[in-house]
Amino acid sequence: MVRIAVDLNRCQGYAQCAFLAPEIFTLHGEEALLYTPEADEAQRAKLAQAAAACPIQAILVDAVDVPAEAVSDAR
């Protein structure tokens, strides 16, 4: 699982993230960014590109540690 955080006070609505990862980021209106705070590990590359493309670096992408017992219970 990957956790996403956007500093909405810094976000200027350039929408580069919405262009690169539309399943996570959406621009509502002209400036309001909506986003899903968690994503699958498979989307990490797209999220990294979206974060790097943000002109003001308002996006943080971080892995969420899954406890070992949660992984073993899933089997």
QUIVENTA-V337561 format. One record per backbone hydrogen bond with DSSP energy under -0.5 kcal/mol. NH is the residue of the N-H (numbers start at 1). CO is the residue of the C=O. Records with the same first field share a line. If there is no record, write none. Layout:
NH = CO  CO
This chain:
2 = 39
3 = 62
4 = 37
5 = 60
7 = 58
8 = 6
10 = 7
11 = 7
19 = 15
20 = 16
21 = 17
24 = 21
25 = 21
26 = 34
28 = 26  32
29 = 27
31 = 28
32 = 28
33 = 31
34 = 26
36 = 24
37 = 35
39 = 2
43 = 40
44 = 41
47 = 43
48 = 44
49 = 45
50 = 46
51 = 47
52 = 48
53 = 49
54 = 50  51
57 = 54
60 = 5
62 = 3
64 = 1
65 = 63
67 = 65
70 = 67
71 = 67
72 = 68
73 = 69
74 = 70
75 = 71  72
